[in-house]
Amino acid sequence: MSARGIFVTGTDTDVGKTVVSCALVRGLRALGRRVAVMKPVASGAARTPYGLRNADALALIEAAGGDLPYERVNPYCFEPPVSPHIASKEVGIGVDTIRIKQDYDMLAAASDWVVVEGAGGWFAPINDHQTMADLAWALSIPALLVVGLKLGCLNHAQLTRIGIEAHGVTFAGWIANGVDPEMARAAENLAALERLLGEPALAVIGYSPAALPQLVLEGVARQLEQRAVSF
C-alpha cells in the first residue's frame, strides 16, 4: 500500500502548525508507523556550516527520528522571515511544485505516512502564480486545518474550510489550538466552530507552551487512519 499523506495548514501564521505537525508525527510513530516529514517551503532560516536551516523543518525531522535528509524535507529554504514568494525573488530561485512532488514521492516510497507542513495560511503565495493551496493540490493529499483559538478565528476557519474544498482538496478535519491564554469566551467560540465547520475538532490543545514540545496526538493519528479509508 502506498504511503498516506496529510497537509497541515492553518487559519494564519503562528497558529501552531509546527506544534500540531510534530505531535501528529509522534502520534503516528507511537502507532508503529514509518513517518516522513516535509516543510516544502520555509522562510526564516539561520546560516549554519551545513547551509540555511529552518527551525520548523528541524523540529519536524527531530519528531520523525532525526535521520531524514534536510534538503529533501525542506527543498526551498530562504533566510529572511518574509513571504516565500518575496524571499525567492530576492535570491532568484523559483519555487517549483513539480520538484516538491518528486521529493515527496521519494519520501513516501519508504514511509507509511508523510506529514507535510505548509507555510502561513492556505492561500499564502509561493510564487507569482501559485499558493500553498496549489501545492496541496499538486501533492494530492488531504488538508488538516489548525485553527488558532483567538479573536477572528470563526471567520478565518470558515474561509479556510471553504478555500480547501473549493480548491478540490479533501478536508481531513480540524484541530483547535489555544494560542491566546486571555481569549474571552473560549468555550463558546469552540462550540461555534464545531457548528460552523460541521464537525467536532479532532483535538483541542490547551494553552500550555511548556508541554507542547512533548505533545503526542496519538488519538488524532488513529482518527486520521480511520478517515484515510475514504480520502
N, C-alpha and C positions, 0 to 999 in steps of 0.2 A: 504494500500500500504506500502511495506517495505521501510525503510529509504534508501536514496541515499547517496552514499559516494564519496569522492574525495580525491585523494592522491596528496599532494603538494610536488613536487620535484624541484630541481634546477640544474642549469648548474655547480654549485660548492657550496662550503660552503660560508657563508656570502654574499649571493646574494639577501637576503630579503624574504626567505621562511616564516619566522615567521610574518613579516610585512604583507605579502600577505594573509597568512592564517587567521590572526586576522581580517584583513579588510574584507575578504570574509565572515567570521563568522558574523561580524557586518552587512554586506550587506544582508545575508540570514535572520538574525533576523529582519532587517528593513522590510523585506517582510512578516514578521509574522511567520517565520518557527521556529520550535524547533530544535536547533542545539547543537550537542555534538561534542567534540573535542578529538583528541588523538595526543600525541607525544610518539609513542610506545617505542622508544629507544633514550635516551639522554645522552650525555657525557658532563661533565662540570656542576657541581652542588655544591650548598652550603649546609653545615651542619646546620640544624635547630632543634629546640626542637621536631619537628614532623618527622624528618628524612631528607634525602637528597632531595633537591628541585632544579629543573632546571628552569632557568628564562624563557625560551621559553614556557615550559609547563604551568607555572604560568600565562604568558601573554595570552595563549590560553584559559585557564579556566576563566580568567577575562573577555575576549571578549565574552565568551559564557554565562556569567551571574554569574559566581563565585560559583555555587553550585554543581559542579561535583566532585566526589571523586578522589583525586590526584592519588592514586595507580592504578586506572583504566585508567585514562588519560595517565599516564606515568609509565607503569608497569616495565620498565627497566631503572633505573636511576643510572648513575655512576659519581663518583666525579671528576676524572681527565679529563681535556679537550683534550682527545685523541680519536683516532678511537674506536668506540664501541667494536669492536672485540678484541682490546688490553685491554681496560678497563675491559671488562667482564672476560677475562682470569685472570687478576690480582686479582680479588676477587672470582674467582671460580664459577661464575654464567653464565650459558649458556643461550643465547637469544633464545627463543622458539617461532616460528611463530604461533604454534597452540594455545599457551596461549594468544598471542596477538589477534588472531582471536576471541577467546572466550570473551575477554574484549570488543572487537569491537562489537560483536553481542549483548552484554548486553547494551552497549550504544545506539546501533541502535534501540533496541526494544522500547525505549522511545523517539525517535527522528524522525524528518523528514529528517535531513541531518547529516552526520558525516564528519567533516573535519579532515583529518589525515595529519600531517606534518612529512615528512621524516627527516633524519639527513644527512648532507653532500650532495653529489651528488647521481645520480641514482644508480651507482654501488658501493657505499660505503659499505664495508663489515660489517655485523652484527655478524658473527661468521666465523668459518673456511670454511664453505661451502655455505653460503647464503649472499646475499646483500640486499640493500633496494629494488632492483628490484624484488627479490623473495618475499619480504614482501608485496609489492603492488599486486603482482600476487595472493598471498595467500588470501588477503582480497577481491579480485575480484572486484576492483573498478578502475575507470579511473584515469589517471595521468594528473595533471595540471602542466605545466612547467613554472618555474620562470627563466627568462633569465636576468642575471645581465649585464647591459649595460656597458661593459668595453672592453679593448683590448683583443681579443681572443674569444669574445662571439660568433662570427659567427661559428667558428669551434666547440666550446663546445655545442652550441644549436643544431647543426645538429647531432653531435654524440649522444646527449641525446635523441633526437627525434627518431633516428634510434634504439637506445637501448630500448626505451619504446616499440616500435612496434615489435621489434624482440623478446621481452620477452612475447608477447601475451597480453600486457596491452593496453587498449584503450587510445588513445591520446585525451584528452579533450580540448586542446588548450594551449595557452601560454600567459604569461604576461611579458611585458618588464619593468624592474625596474632600474631606474637610480642610480647606486651606485658610479659612478665616475664623479664628477662635472667638471672635466677637460678633459673628453674624447673628443678626436678630431673626427670631422665628425660624430657626434652622429646621426644626421638625416639621413645621407647616410647609416650608419650601420643599423638603424632601417628599412629603405627601403629594404636593402639587406636581413635582417632577414625575412621580410614578403615574399619576393620572395623565399628564400631558404627553409623556413618552409611551404610554400604553402598556407598561410592564414594570415590575419592581426591579430595583437595582440588583445586579449580580452580587454586589458587596457594597457596604457603606464603611468607609475608612474614616475614623475619627481624627481630630487634630492631635497628633502626638509625634512631633518631629523626632524625638529620641528613639522611638520604636520603629520608625519607618525603614531603616536600613536592614532590619531583621524580619520585615513583614513577609509572610508566606501566604499566598492566595490559593491554597490547595482546593478549597471549595469552588472557587471560580474556575480553576483548571478542570475540575470534574464536570461542572456545568457546561463548559465550552466543548469538552469532548462529547458530551451527550448531544449538544446542539449541532456539532460538526456533521452529524449524520445527514442533516437537512441543508447544510450550507451548499 
